[in-house]
């Protein structure tokens, strides 16, 4: 890449890093205690350094809390998706059971009518009925029809048996789906509780900061994001990334960038709010290609692409547990829904640890 383009890119990324996502892998923490009070800024460099060190610790706690909230959000979204699928399957099985019951009732009526007809023609041995018949040929013709009726009755009984077995299998399937549905509802409730707990802890921690501390914290966040992005760009990665977007990719990028400024909300898929995978899944749905709902399933199911080969519309998956996702828009940047308290924005693709890149479209 030429020096001019690199300078332009760096300037743009430096600007958008101010609104980059917080998040890094970490274990869940208990609700944090009030951060250590920091002294007011003075002319002493050591005092400022100590204050920034305390705020770095706060930033680390916030990153872990919001990361754990993102993991729980993915679990909630996965359970919600499974719940919807299982509910639809239960409804379909119920329809099959109703149809099967109606079919069985009809078969029983037909079998009963055939049995009654055979009973009315029975009573005497066949040779006696032939001897007493005024028209032997008519009797023989009738006997043939009786035999046909007997075969038909056997067929009805066999079909009744198959229908009963089908109904039993439908009932077993519905019972199994119902158990899975209940399990997923519990998983969803547990994930929802964890999301709220992590976000509440993070918001409590932030609320305990003084105005000046919040301002310094914001600057530390910006500096960390800019440092990570600069290191990523300095690796020369943009010298290799030059692939153009597909037609579907262009549509997905347009949809995602049209949502810039809308608030993050965990579990949301638009149209007013989004979480990270809600934004990417809806963007690709708008482009005509449905993809998995969660960032973890997007990582598992979509085609993996080398970072150097990525193009606008591809999804960049972050952190070892695939708990965050953004859409590459070109020039080393992504559009994403960062975390609670933030809005859909553009930031540097290298501001977070990249797990890998996946491509939703096939061409």
C-alpha positions as CSV (number, residue, x, y, z in Angstrom):
1,X,0.0,0.0,0.0
2,X,1.3,3.5,-0.8
3,X,2.3,5.9,2.0
4,X,-0.6,8.3,1.2
5,X,-3.2,5.5,1.5
6,X,-1.6,4.3,4.7
7,X,-1.7,7.8,6.2
8,X,-5.3,8.2,5.2
9,X,-6.2,4.9,6.7
10,X,-4.4,5.5,9.9
11,X,-6.1,8.9,10.3
12,X,-9.5,7.4,9.8
13,X,-8.9,4.5,12.2
14,X,-7.5,6.9,14.8
15,X,-10.8,8.8,14.6
16,X,-13.1,5.7,14.9
17,X,-11.1,4.0,17.6
18,X,-12.6,6.5,20.0
19,X,-15.8,4.4,19.9
20,X,-14.3,1.0,19.8
21,X,-15.7,-2.0,21.7
22,X,-14.4,-3.0,25.1
23,X,-13.9,-6.7,25.5
24,X,-11.3,-9.3,26.1
25,X,-11.5,-12.9,27.2
26,X,-11.7,-13.4,31.0
27,X,-13.5,-15.3,33.7
28,X,-16.6,-14.0,35.4
29,X,-16.1,-11.7,38.3
30,X,-18.2,-11.0,41.3
31,X,-19.7,-7.5,41.5
32,X,-16.6,-5.3,41.8
33,X,-16.1,-3.0,44.8
34,X,-15.8,0.7,44.4
35,X,-12.6,1.6,42.5
36,X,-9.8,3.0,44.5
37,X,-10.3,6.8,44.6
38,X,-7.7,8.6,42.4
39,X,-6.2,11.9,43.2
40,X,-7.1,15.0,41.2
41,X,-4.7,15.8,38.3
42,X,-1.7,17.7,39.5
43,X,1.5,18.9,37.9
44,X,3.1,15.7,39.4
45,X,3.7,13.1,36.7
46,X,3.8,10.4,39.3
47,X,0.3,11.2,40.6
48,X,-1.1,11.1,37.1
49,X,0.7,7.8,36.4
50,X,-0.8,6.3,39.6
51,X,-4.3,7.5,38.7
52,X,-4.0,6.0,35.2
53,X,-2.7,2.7,36.7
54,X,-5.8,2.5,38.9
55,X,-8.0,3.3,35.9
56,X,-6.3,0.6,33.8
57,X,-7.4,-1.8,36.5
58,X,-10.9,-0.5,36.2
59,X,-10.7,-0.8,32.4
60,X,-9.6,-4.4,32.8
61,X,-12.6,-5.2,35.0
62,X,-15.0,-3.6,32.6
63,X,-13.5,-5.5,29.7
64,X,-14.0,-8.8,31.6
65,X,-17.6,-8.0,32.7
66,X,-18.7,-6.9,29.2
67,X,-16.9,-9.9,27.7
68,X,-18.8,-12.3,30.0
69,X,-22.0,-10.5,29.2
70,X,-21.3,-11.1,25.5
71,X,-20.7,-14.8,26.1
72,X,-24.0,-15.0,28.0
73,X,-25.7,-13.1,25.3
74,X,-24.6,-15.7,22.7
75,X,-25.9,-18.4,25.0
76,X,-29.2,-16.6,25.3
77,X,-29.5,-16.1,21.5
78,X,-28.6,-19.8,20.8
79,X,-31.3,-21.0,23.3
80,X,-33.8,-18.6,21.8
81,X,-33.1,-19.8,18.3
82,X,-33.4,-23.4,19.4
83,X,-36.6,-22.7,21.3
84,X,-38.1,-21.2,18.1
85,X,-37.1,-24.2,16.0
86,X,-38.4,-26.7,18.6
87,X,-41.7,-24.8,19.0
88,X,-42.2,-24.9,15.2
89,X,-41.4,-28.7,15.2
90,X,-43.9,-29.3,18.0
91,X,-46.6,-27.5,16.0
92,X,-45.8,-29.5,12.9
93,X,-45.9,-32.8,14.9
94,X,-49.3,-31.7,16.4
95,X,-50.6,-31.2,12.9
96,X,-49.4,-34.7,11.8
97,X,-51.0,-36.2,14.9
98,X,-54.4,-34.5,14.1
99,X,-54.2,-35.7,10.5
100,X,-53.2,-39.2,11.6
101,X,-56.1,-39.4,14.0
102,X,-58.5,-38.4,11.3
103,X,-57.0,-41.0,8.9
104,X,-57.3,-43.7,11.6
105,X,-60.9,-42.9,12.3
106,X,-61.7,-43.1,8.5
107,X,-59.9,-46.4,8.2
108,X,-61.8,-47.8,11.2
109,X,-65.1,-46.8,9.6
110,X,-64.2,-48.4,6.3
111,X,-62.9,-51.6,8.0
112,X,-66.1,-51.8,10.1
113,X,-68.3,-51.4,7.0
114,X,-66.4,-54.1,5.2
115,X,-66.7,-56.5,8.2
116,X,-70.4,-55.9,8.4
117,X,-70.8,-56.6,4.7
118,X,-68.9,-59.9,5.1
119,X,-71.0,-60.8,8.1
120,X,-74.2,-60.4,6.3
121,X,-73.0,-62.7,3.5
122,X,-71.8,-65.4,5.9
123,X,-73.5,-68.1,8.0
124,X,-73.6,-71.1,5.6
125,X,-70.7,-73.0,4.1
126,X,-69.8,-71.7,0.6
127,X,-70.8,-75.0,-1.2
128,X,-74.3,-74.9,0.4
129,X,-74.8,-71.2,-0.7
130,X,-73.8,-72.3,-4.2
131,X,-76.3,-75.2,-4.2
132,X,-79.1,-73.0,-3.0
133,X,-78.4,-70.2,-5.4
134,X,-80.9,-69.7,-8.2
135,X,-78.1,-68.2,-10.3
136,X,-74.8,-70.1,-9.8
137,X,-72.8,-67.7,-12.0
138,X,-74.1,-64.7,-10.1
139,X,-73.1,-66.4,-6.9
140,X,-69.6,-67.1,-8.2
141,X,-69.2,-63.5,-9.3
142,X,-70.3,-62.4,-5.9
143,X,-67.9,-64.8,-4.2
144,X,-65.1,-63.2,-6.2
145,X,-66.1,-59.8,-5.0
146,X,-66.2,-61.1,-1.4
147,X,-62.6,-62.4,-1.8
148,X,-61.6,-59.0,-3.1
149,X,-63.4,-57.4,-0.2
150,X,-61.5,-59.6,2.2
151,X,-58.2,-58.6,0.6
152,X,-59.2,-55.0,0.8
153,X,-60.1,-55.4,4.5
154,X,-56.7,-56.9,5.2
155,X,-55.2,-53.9,3.5
156,X,-57.2,-51.6,5.6
157,X,-56.2,-53.3,8.8
158,X,-52.5,-53.1,7.7
159,X,-52.8,-49.4,7.0
160,X,-54.5,-48.9,10.3
161,X,-51.6,-50.6,12.0
162,X,-49.1,-48.4,10.2
163,X,-51.1,-45.3,11.0
164,X,-51.2,-46.2,14.7
165,X,-47.4,-46.7,14.7
166,X,-47.0,-43.4,13.0
167,X,-49.1,-41.7,15.7
168,X,-47.1,-43.4,18.4
169,X,-43.9,-42.1,16.9
170,X,-45.3,-38.6,16.4
171,X,-46.2,-38.6,20.1
172,X,-42.7,-39.8,21.2
173,X,-41.1,-37.1,18.9
174,X,-43.4,-34.4,20.3
175,X,-42.6,-35.5,23.9
176,X,-38.8,-35.4,23.2
177,X,-39.1,-32.0,21.5
178,X,-41.1,-30.7,24.4
179,X,-38.4,-31.8,26.9
180,X,-35.7,-30.1,24.8
181,X,-37.9,-27.0,24.6
182,X,-38.2,-26.9,28.4
183,X,-34.4,-27.4,28.8
184,X,-33.7,-24.6,26.4
185,X,-36.1,-22.3,28.2
186,X,-34.2,-22.9,31.4
187,X,-30.9,-22.3,29.6
188,X,-32.3,-19.1,28.2
189,X,-33.5,-17.9,31.6
190,X,-30.1,-18.7,33.1
191,X,-28.3,-16.9,30.3
192,X,-30.6,-13.9,30.6
193,X,-29.9,-13.7,34.4
194,X,-26.1,-13.8,33.8
195,X,-26.3,-11.1,31.1
196,X,-28.2,-8.8,33.3
197,X,-25.8,-9.5,36.3
198,X,-22.7,-8.8,34.3
199,X,-24.1,-5.6,32.7
200,X,-25.4,-4.3,36.0
201,X,-22.0,-4.9,37.6
202,X,-20.2,-3.0,34.8
203,X,-22.7,-0.1,34.9
204,X,-22.3,0.1,38.7
205,X,-18.5,0.2,38.4
206,X,-18.7,3.0,35.8
207,X,-21.2,4.9,37.8
208,X,-18.8,5.1,40.7
209,X,-16.2,7.0,38.7
210,X,-16.0,10.8,38.9
211,X,-16.4,12.8,35.7
212,X,-12.7,13.4,35.3
213,X,-12.0,9.7,35.9
214,X,-14.5,8.8,33.2
215,X,-12.8,11.2,30.8
216,X,-9.4,9.7,31.5
217,X,-10.8,6.2,31.2
218,X,-12.2,7.1,27.8
219,X,-8.8,8.3,26.7
220,X,-7.1,5.1,27.9
221,X,-9.7,3.1,25.9
222,X,-8.9,5.1,22.8
223,X,-5.2,4.8,23.3
224,X,-5.4,1.0,23.8
225,X,-7.6,0.6,20.7
226,X,-5.3,2.8,18.6
227,X,-2.3,0.9,19.8
228,X,-3.8,-2.4,18.8
229,X,-5.0,-1.2,15.4
230,X,-1.6,0.4,14.7
231,X,0.2,-2.9,15.5
232,X,-2.2,-4.8,13.2
233,X,-1.6,-2.4,10.4
234,X,2.1,-2.3,10.9
235,X,2.2,-6.0,10.2
236,X,1.6,-5.1,6.6
237,X,-1.8,-6.9,6.5
238,X,-3.4,-4.3,4.3
239,X,-0.8,-4.8,1.7
240,X,-2.3,-8.2,1.1
241,X,-6.0,-7.4,1.5
242,X,-7.3,-6.2,-1.9
243,X,-10.2,-8.4,-2.7
244,X,-13.4,-6.7,-3.9
245,X,-16.8,-7.4,-2.4
246,X,-19.3,-9.7,-4.0
247,X,-22.8,-8.3,-5.0
248,X,-24.3,-9.9,-1.9
249,X,-21.4,-8.6,0.2
250,X,-22.1,-5.0,-1.0
251,X,-25.7,-5.4,0.1
252,X,-24.8,-6.7,3.5
253,X,-22.3,-3.9,4.1
254,X,-24.9,-1.3,3.0
255,X,-27.4,-2.7,5.4
256,X,-24.9,-2.8,8.3
257,X,-23.6,0.7,7.8
258,X,-27.1,2.0,7.5
259,X,-27.6,1.0,11.1
260,X,-24.7,3.2,12.4
261,X,-25.8,5.2,15.4
262,X,-28.4,2.7,16.6
263,X,-28.0,1.5,20.1
264,X,-26.6,-1.8,21.2
265,X,-29.1,-4.1,23.0
266,X,-28.3,-7.6,24.0
267,X,-30.5,-10.2,22.2
268,X,-31.7,-7.6,19.7
269,X,-32.0,-8.1,15.9
270,X,-33.3,-4.7,14.9
271,X,-34.8,-2.7,13.5
272,X,-34.1,-0.1,16.3
273,X,-31.4,-1.9,18.3
274,X,-28.9,-4.7,17.7
275,X,-26.3,-6.9,19.4
276,X,-23.2,-7.9,17.5
277,X,-24.5,-11.1,15.8
278,X,-28.0,-9.6,15.5
279,X,-26.5,-6.9,13.2
280,X,-24.4,-9.3,11.1
281,X,-27.2,-12.0,10.7
282,X,-29.8,-9.4,9.8
283,X,-27.4,-7.7,7.3
284,X,-26.8,-11.0,5.5
285,X,-30.5,-11.8,5.6
286,X,-31.2,-8.5,3.9
287,X,-28.6,-9.5,1.3
288,X,-30.6,-12.6,0.6
289,X,-28.5,-15.2,2.6
290,X,-29.6,-16.4,6.0
291,X,-26.8,-17.2,8.4
292,X,-26.6,-18.5,12.0
293,X,-27.8,-16.1,14.6
294,X,-24.9,-16.2,17.0
295,X,-21.2,-15.3,16.5
296,X,-20.2,-18.7,17.8
297,X,-22.3,-20.6,15.3
298,X,-21.2,-18.2,12.6
299,X,-17.7,-19.2,13.4
300,X,-18.6,-22.9,13.4
301,X,-20.8,-23.1,10.4
302,X,-19.6,-20.5,7.8
303,X,-16.6,-21.0,5.5
304,X,-13.3,-19.9,7.0
305,X,-11.1,-17.4,5.0
306,X,-7.5,-16.3,5.6
307,X,-7.4,-12.7,7.0
308,X,-5.3,-11.7,4.0
309,X,-8.1,-12.8,1.7
310,X,-11.0,-11.1,3.4
311,X,-13.2,-8.7,1.5
312,X,-16.1,-6.4,2.5
313,X,-19.0,-8.3,3.8
314,X,-16.9,-11.0,5.4
315,X,-17.3,-11.4,9.1
316,X,-14.4,-11.0,11.5
317,X,-14.7,-13.2,14.6
318,X,-13.1,-12.0,17.8
319,X,-11.6,-13.6,21.0
320,X,-10.8,-17.3,21.6
321,X,-14.4,-18.1,22.4
322,X,-15.9,-16.4,19.3
323,X,-17.9,-14.1,21.5
324,X,-17.9,-11.0,19.2
325,X,-18.3,-10.4,15.5
326,X,-18.0,-7.4,13.2
327,X,-18.4,-7.0,9.4
328,X,-15.4,-6.0,7.4
329,X,-16.1,-2.9,5.3
330,X,-12.6,-2.3,3.8
331,X,-9.5,-0.2,4.5
332,X,-8.8,-2.1,7.7
333,X,-12.2,-1.3,9.4
334,X,-15.3,-3.1,10.5
335,X,-18.8,-2.1,11.4
336,X,-20.2,-3.6,14.5
337,X,-22.5,-3.3,17.5
338,X,-19.9,-3.0,20.4
339,X,-21.5,-3.5,23.8
340,X,-24.1,-2.0,26.2
341,X,-24.0,1.8,26.3
342,X,-22.5,2.0,22.8
343,X,-24.0,2.4,19.3
344,X,-23.4,0.6,16.0
345,X,-20.2,2.1,14.7
346,X,-17.1,1.7,12.5
347,X,-13.8,0.9,14.2
348,X,-10.4,-0.7,13.3
349,X,-10.6,-4.4,12.5
350,X,-7.4,-4.9,14.6
351,X,-8.6,-3.2,17.8
352,X,-9.6,-6.6,19.3
353,X,-7.9,-10.1,19.2
354,X,-9.0,-11.7,15.9
355,X,-9.9,-15.4,16.0
356,X,-10.5,-15.6,12.3
357,X,-12.7,-14.6,9.3
358,X,-15.7,-16.3,7.8
359,X,-17.5,-15.8,4.5
360,X,-21.3,-16.0,4.4
361,X,-21.6,-16.0,0.6
362,X,-20.4,-18.9,-1.6
363,X,-18.9,-17.1,-4.6
